Amino acid sequence: MSQNKFPDGWDESKVQQVIAHYGEQSEDQASLEEEAGAESSETVMNIPRDLVPKVRELIAKHQT
């Protein structure tokens, strides 16, 4: 039997709390949480995988 490995600061209890939070969340609550997490200066989009390195390069240049 394999043991679960958790990120630093996480344990079985924390995982169960997160599962409970999202398991009990309504669709409206989930939408509000998602909207609150996105900054107005950012956007989410799908891009072809082969363009990911170029996009990362452009972001890195923009941030410097």
Secondary structure, DSSP 8 states (H G I E B T S, - for coil): -------TT--HHHHHHHHHHHHS--HHHHHHHHHHHS-TT-------GGGHHHHHHHHHHHH-
